[in-house]
Amino acid sequence: MTMERRNFLKLLGAGAAATASVGLAGYANAATSAGGKHKVVVIGGGYGGTIAARYIRMMDASIEVTLIERNDHYVSCPFSNLYLGGILPDLKSLTIKYDKLAKNHGIKVVQAEVTGIDAENHSVTTSKGVFQYDRLVVSPGVEFRTDEIKGYDQEVMPHAWKAGPQTVLLRKQLEAMKPGGTVVLSIPLAPFRCPPGPYERTSMIAMYLKQHKPGSKIIVLDANPDIVSKKGLFLKGWKKHYEGIIDYRPAKKVTEVDNKNMSVLIEGIDEIKGDVINIIPPQKAGHIAHVAGLVGPDGKWCPVNPTTFESTLHKDIHVIGDSSIAGAMPKSGYSANSEAKVCAANIVALMNGRETTEMSGVNTCYSFLSEKEAVSVTGVYQVNKEKNVIEAVPGSVGVSPDLSELEAVYAQSWVKNILNEMSS
Ligand SMILES: Cc1cc2nc3c(=O)[nH]c(=O)nc-3n(C[C@H](O)[C@H](O)[C@H](O)COP(=O)(O)OP(=O)(O)OC[C@H]3O[C@@H](n4cnc5c(N)ncnc54)[C@H](O)[C@@H]3O)c2cc1C
């Protein structure tokens, strides 16, 4: 029986959502037999938080789960580049609500801003009062290190790296740009949310310029020494579709902006002008993780136990998604989903006095290169027990063979399924 359960949890960790939900009912019964009403509070209703909340309830309905999110809806970053490129007419298909999570799973959804975490007293302070927890899951996404870009103003040079009004602003700026204009896109040093995301955005903006703004170009200023993900496939796609439109410049770190002149400075020296400037600032864990003392000595990200995602700095607090240091797992929605399932399974195990299960994570990141073609990178992850870090399973990381329409179909299916899982 123990072995069966362990294997089942491994499956969950592998992010096999469909398979997992088939077996959950039986498991829930086993778990509730331990009795007692435990409380879990989850901060953040995005890719990590919704799944952690849902799976804890699915695995043990006796646990009271409260999901605290500042907004009454969530807009997915995955596929928001397709809106910028004009493939999606609006952000509606990328927007989810929380009512079904509450109705179908009995999750208490609270729309509030979390302002503090008291790790000693096991409480969370919000704009709508204080919530007690036995265990806390923190999945607040990223915050921007805007202090590293002198003069930065997101209303003039949008980041559009949290989907919503910023994405709409950037699209409006692109629409308003004169033909023959220049778009500047700045990419921060890794690690950042969604390693292939800036290069997909480059492709989508280039596609928009090709179709709607003849004679325009996009200058990409990448602080990294090279394209950080799927390099060969992006270069192939850019050559095939956007020759003369994309001007990619590696090792160009933007350190200052001039909002009046619409220009950026590289390392405080070289000035580059643009009609539309999209600055993706360097990133760190969500603000609340800093307030709560969950951030490690690097001052940016949260160190966690790679099996349970429990903070190494504060007991009974688990950090998942972009904010956590999850070893080799990239900061992606797919990873956050996978981490949330492992974390949920282990919280349920810990609350019921059972053995924790091994980490088994999966990630796939799709990127669109044109209206119909996409590419992908995939990896499977596990804990290296000697080093106590999450590593890629040898030989498991690979990219799709070429640009293809089939990858685009897979991508469409992925986003539909994962958003459905987060909101039903
Ligand atoms: C342009 C772009 C494209 C991307 N494409 C892909 C892709 O194709 N595939 C992929 O897998 N990933 C992709 N990603 C990455 C993906 O969006 C993130 O990795 C994922 O959202 C991380 O999940 P999370 O739970 O850590 O954070 P989020 O999903 O950002 O959720 C955090 C939530 O916490 C809430 N919150 C934060 N602080 C508080 C507080 N104090 N009080 C209350 N609520 C709070 C926020 O409002 C937010 O709803 C993309 C990202 C971008 C920017």
The ligand as an ORCA input file, in Angstrom:
! r2SCAN-3c Opt
* xyz 0 1
  C       5.541     37.031    -21.528
  C       5.595     35.771    -20.715
  C       5.358     34.551    -21.324
  C       5.402     33.379    -20.568
  N       5.185     32.201    -21.208
  C       5.227     31.047    -20.516
  C       4.963     29.811    -21.168
  O       4.696     29.746    -22.379
  N       5.006     28.675    -20.426
  C       5.283     28.698    -19.098
  O       5.288     27.629    -18.484
  N       5.531     29.853    -18.445
  C       5.522     31.032    -19.110
  N       5.743     32.222    -18.458
  C       6.136     32.223    -17.024
  C       4.944     32.139    -16.045
  O       4.046     33.199    -16.270
  C       5.436     32.215    -14.606
  O       6.547     31.379    -14.437
  C       4.328     31.795    -13.634
  O       3.284     32.732    -13.701
  C       4.850     31.670    -12.203
  O       3.815     31.322    -11.325
  P       3.788     31.918     -9.837
  O       2.675     31.256     -9.129
  O       5.154     31.870     -9.262
  O       3.477     33.475    -10.035
  P       2.202     34.170    -10.728
  O       1.576     33.283    -11.707
  O       2.665     35.505    -11.157
  O       1.169     34.349     -9.520
  C       1.457     35.197     -8.449
  C       0.138     35.723     -7.876
  O       0.368     36.203     -6.548
  C      -0.372     37.404     -6.357
  N       0.281     38.147     -5.278
  C       1.593     38.508     -5.210
  N       1.840     39.154     -4.057
  C       0.670     39.205     -3.375
  C       0.288     39.764     -2.123
  N       1.178     40.395     -1.321
  N      -0.992     39.648     -1.724
  C      -1.916     39.020     -2.534
  N      -1.611     38.475     -3.724
  C      -0.331     38.570     -4.148
  C      -0.314     38.084     -7.722
  O      -1.360     39.017     -7.885
  C      -0.418     36.891     -8.667
  O      -1.757     36.624     -9.024
  C       5.688     33.428    -19.174
  C       5.927     34.661    -18.570
  C       5.887     35.827    -19.326
  C       6.126     37.141    -18.647
*
